[in-house]
């Protein structure tokens, strides 16, 4: 019996984000983003660090491309720093030729090495100037125009090289963690913010609405003015766990569905189905903005694929206290007290491949689009306190990827799910947002004192697995 294989045109590689790896925060004409500002606030980052240096990839990009090539990838997903391309961010503001040249040279180097670039326009780092000027994502009229202008500059500057675009990475995280819980930039939690339009009970929904519209209109522009000549694809990346009922009861099944609708459906329903989920409307009432007929016509159908960031499974039951997860109580422990999998260095993540397989089937059936897994990865417990020799022997991360690649292969070959690609998170250990440098997700160990890169065993596993299965 021949071993099951992925299609020969299957995309695979690694993913990163500009603020997490680039550094050079004040070089090459770049201006501050909201993350630069946020990291300077006392107590916001666990170790008091920032992305000012990060993994110094702004200077070491050729080294990073060589690393990618050594890992045998055929693609690489990375994000642009908006404030490196248009430092002040707006449609009337000057484009920074030096920033454009940096990304253009980088994309060309990838292509030269047989690596297909997947370019993310927005991975959380809004130009600070736009936040100061009019409240950023809280101002629908202004931010949508400025985002679409930024997208246009990118299509014009890179579209002859780049054929795969992602508008937003995880708008849920921007909306909820940035404007609801306050743990991500810009750190809003109440109506005391300068540009408040309500408070933390309304801001996340306003931000999400603005992001959906910015995405929709940026895709409309691409399809009308650039796609016919450039022949590229464009879509969005949404994040979701698999929500598994804690026990086999109708009540817990209903909770799991509500969690999907409120968490994933908040963004996926408008884009793929053309409306906000009923569960979200019921939960939010008048706090949830409404689309005009013109707006929803632009948003619906505005993704050529389903970009999915997936890490873990949550067991759910009634009784949660977080509206942003549909008030589903979440755990990794079964009723008998056992864990579903190996615990990561972050409390929200345990290994559970079967949930990944189920989620792929759910999304494909529900939304009907080919899926690209744009992030999936694992932070090994205590890795940051290990020696380099110990850290590169990342058995738990290798186990994670073994489970998740197996689950993906089964979803494709046994369940008939159309999965087009898989990007592991991440190429490098890097600045892990509010956790700083305490948490490591990379398949490459980075010594932050010297910036030297050391391949971990998981990188070898992924190289060999995809070589054997495509």
N, C-alpha and C positions, 0 to 999 in steps of 0.2 A: 504494500500500500504506500503510495507516495505521500510525502508530508504536505499538509495544507500550506498554501502560499498566498501572499498578498499580490495584488495586481502589479505588473512590471513597471507601471508608471506611478507607483506609490511614492509619496513624498515623505522624507523623514530627515530630521535634523534636531537642532537645539534652538531654544528661544532665550532672549534677554530683553531688558528694557533700558532705555537711554540713561535715566537718572541713576540706575542701579550699577552701571558699569563704566560710564564714560569718564567721570571726573572732569577736569579742565573746566570747572564751573564758570570761570571768568576769563576764559581764553577764546580766541577765534571769533570774537564778536558776540558771544552768547551773553544774554541777560538772565536775571533771576527768574526761576519758576516758583510756583507756590510751595514746592518741596524745599527749595533753598531757604525760603523764609520760615517754613514750618520747623525745619531741623534746628534753627537758631533759637527756638523758643525753649526755655529750660524745662526739662522733664518730659518732653514729647517723644524723644528717642531713647530706648532702653539703656544704651551705653553712651549716650551723649554725642554720638557720631553724626556724620552726614555723608552725602554723596559728592563732596567737594573733590575727593580724589578717587574714591570707589576702587575699581580695578584698573584705573588709568587706561582704559581702552581707547580713549581719544588719541593717545600717543602710541598705543601698542596694538592697533587694529590689524596690522599686517601679521603680527604674531598670532592674534586670535584667528585670523583666516587660515593660517598654516595649521593651527590646532584643529580647526574644523575639518580641514582636508585630511589630516592624519586620522581623524575619527571616522572617515568614510562616508560622511553625510552627503546628501544630494541637495539639501536646502538649509536655509538659516532664516529664522524669524527674529527681527530686531525692530526697535522703535526709534522714531525721530524725536529730537528735542525741539519742540515748537519754538522755544525762545532762542535756539541756535540758528533757526532759519529765518524767523521774523522776530527779532529780539523783543520788541514791544507788542507783538502779537496781532495788531489790528490791520484791517484792510487798507487803512491810510498810511500805515507804517512801512518803513523801509525793509526790503528783503536783504538779508546778510549774505553776500556772495561767498564769503569764506565758509560759512556754515553749509551752504548748498554744495560747494566744492568738496567739503569733507565727506558728506554722505554719497555724493556722486562717485568719488574715488573709491570709497568703500564698496559700494554696490558693484562697480566695475571689477574690483579685485575679486569679489566673490564669483562673479560670472567667469572671469578668467581662469578660476580654479575649479570650474564645473559645478558651482554651488548656486542654486536658484534663490534670489532674495525674496523674502516675504516681508513687506514693509508695513509696520503699524504706525498710523499717524498720531495716535494719542494714547499714551500709557501713563496718564495721571498727572503729567507735569505742565499744567496750564501756565502760560506766561504771567508772572506776577503783575505786570502792568495792566493786564485785562481785568484781573481781580480788583485791583485798586481803582481802575477807571470806572467800572460799572457793575462790579459784583460777579464777573465771570459767568459761570453756568447758571446763576440765579436770574440773569437778564436774558430772556429768550430771544428778544428781537435783535440784540447786539451780538450775542455770542454765536448764534447760528450763522449770521453773515460773516463774522470774522473767521469762524471755523471753515466755512465753505471756501473763503478766500485762501486760507492756509492750505487747504486740500488742493486747490487749483494750482497754487505755486508748486506744490509737490508733484502733481501730475505732469506739469509742464517741465519741471526740472529733472525728473527721474523716470518718467513713463516710457522712455525709449529703452530703458534697461530693466526697470521693475515691472513685472507682469502680474504681481499678486499683492493686493492691498487689503489691509484691515483698518477700519475706521477707528474704532474704540476697543480698548482692552478692558473688559470687566466693568461696565458702567455701574453695576450694582455696588462695587467697592467704592467708586468715586462718590456715588449718591449717599450711601449709608455710612461708610466709614469716614468720609470727609465732611458730610453735612448732617449726619444723624448722631453718630457716636463720638465724633470729634477726634478719633485716634489717627486719622490720616489727614493730610493737608486738604483744605485750609484749616481744619480743626474746629468747625462749627458744631456747637451743641445747643445753642439757645438763641433767643431773639436779641441778645446783646451784641451780636455781630453787626458790623458797620452797615452792611448792605442787606439787612434782614428783610424778608418779605413774609414774615410769619415767625416760625421758630423751628426747632428740630423736628417737630411733628409734621411740618409742611415742606421744609426745604429739600429733603431728599427726593420728594416726588416732583418738585419743580425742576431740580437738577436733572433727574432722570428723563423728564419730558423734554428738556432742552437738548440733552444728549441724543435722544432718539431722533429729534428733528434735525439736529446737526448731521447725524449719520445719514438720515434719509436724503437730505438735500445735497450732501457731498456725493452720495452714490448717484443721484439724479444727474448732477453735473458730469460725473465721470462717464456715465452711460451715454449721455447726449453728445458730449464734446470730445471725449478721449478714447473710450472703449472701441469705437468703430475702427480707429487707426491703430491704437496700441494693442488691441486684442488681449487685454488683461482680464482678470477676475477681481471682484471686490466684495467684501462682506464685513461682518462684525464678529468679535469674540465675546461670548458670554460664559459665565462660570456657573457650575452647578455640581453639587454632591449628588449621589444617589440617596434618596430617602426611602429607607426600608421600614415597614411597619415593625414595631418592637415585638408585637405578638400578632398572631393571625386572627385579628378581629376586624369587623367592619369599621368600627370607630377608628382604629389605628390606620386602616387603609384610607379612610377619608382624610385623616390628618396628613398622611403622606402626600395625597393628591393636592391638598390645600398648600402644603409646603412647596410643591413644584409650581403651582399656579402663582403663588405670591412671590416666590424667590426667583425662579427662572422665567415664568410666564410674564412677569412684570415687563420684561424686555422682549422675550421671544414671541409672545402672542401678538403685539402690535406689528412686529417685523414680518412674521411668517403667516399670521392669521388675520391681521387687520383690526385688532381691538384689544383693549385691556381685559384681563381675565375677570370674570364675575366675582370670584373670591376676593380679588384685590379691591374691586369697586365696593363690595359689601363691607370690607374691613376699613377702608379709608374714607368712604363717603365723599363729602365735598372737598376733602384735602387732595384728592387725586385730580390733576388737571384733565381737561377734555380736549381731544383733537378736533380741529375743524375738518370739514369734509376734504378740503384741499390737502391738509397736513397728513391725514391718515392715508390718502391716496398716494402720497409720496413715500410714506414710511412702509406701507404694506408691500411686500415683495422686494425689499431693498437689500437683499443679501444673496449672492450667488451660491453660497455654501453656509453651513452652520459651523462657525468657529466655536470650539468647546474647550474651556479650561476645566480640567477635572482632576481632583486629588484623592477624594475619600468618599466613604459611605457614612451616613448617620442613621442610627436606629431612632425612630420617632414615635411619639405618643402624645396624647392630649396633655395640656398643662404647662406649656412653655410661656415665657414672659416677653418674648421678642417679636414684635409685630413684623419685622422685616424678614422673618422666617415663617410667617403665618401662624405664630404662636404654637409652633410645634416644639415639644420638648425633645432635645437631641442628646444622644449618648452614643458611645462606642461599646458599651457593655450590654451583653445579652441579659435576659431575665435571670439566668443562673450565675451572673457576676463575671463571666469570662469576657475577655476582650474579643472583638471581631478580628483583630490582626495585630501586627507589630506597631508599637507606639513610636511616633516621630518626636522630634525635638520641639514641636509645637503641639499644643493640646488638642487642636481641631483635626489632627491627621493621624489615621491608622491605615495600614495596608489592607485592602480588601478588593481583590480583583473581580470577584463575581458581581459586585455592585457596578463596576465599570461596564461590564458586558450588558447588564440590564439597562443602564442609563443610555448606552448607545442605541439599543433597541427601542427604548421609549422615545428618544428624541427623533429618530428616523421615522417612526410610525406617526408621531404627533405632528411633526413639522415638515416632513417630506423632502428634506434637502440633504445632499451629500455632506458628510461631516469631515471636518479637519480638526484633529485634536491639537490645539495650539499651545497648550501647556499640560504637563503631567509630571509630577516629581515628588521627591521625598527628602526630608531633612533628618539625617541620622542623629539619634539621641546622644548628646554629649560630644559631638564631633569637634566642636570648637575648642574643647579642652584637651584634645588628643594631640600627640605628636604627629608630624607629617606622615611618618611611616605607618602609624596606626590609622590615620584618617583616610589614607588612600585605599586601605583595605575595607571598603564600605559595603560590607556584607548585607546590611539591612536595606540599603538603597538598591543593590543588585537584586535582592529578593523582591522588592517592590516592582522593579521593572520586569522581572521575570513573570510575576503574577499579572501585571497589567498588559504586557504585550501578548501573553497567552489569551487573556480575556478579549482583547481587541481582535486577535486572529479568529477566535471562535465566533465573535459577533459577525465578522465579515464572511467567513467560510461556512458557518453552520446556520446563522440566523439571517443571512442575506442583507446585512446592513452595509450601506455604501459609505465606507470610510476611505477618504482620499489621502490622509496624511497624519503624521504623528510627530510633534515637536516636544522633546523632553525639556523640562525645566530643572536645571538650567545649565548652559555651557560652563559657567564659572560660578564659584562662590562669589557672593556680591553683597551689596548693601540691601538688607532685607527690611526696608521700610521702617516701621516703628520699632522693630527688633534690632535695628542697626546691624552690626557685624557678628552678633552672638549666634545667629542661625546660619547654617550652610546648606544650600540646596544644590550646589554644583556637582557635575561629574568631573570637574577639574578643581583640585585644591589650589587656592590662592594664598600664598604667604603675603599678608598685607604689608609687612615691613619691607619686603624686597620686590613685591609684585610678581615673583616667580610663579609659574603655573606647573602643577604636578598632576598628570592624569590619574584619576581614581579607577579602581577595578570596574566600576559600573560603566565607564566609557567604553571599555573593552568589550563588556557584555553586550551593550547596545550595538556596537559596530559589528560584532560577530552574528548577533541575532538577526539584524536587518539584512546582512549579506546572505544569510541562509534562508530568509523567508520572503524576499522580494524576487 
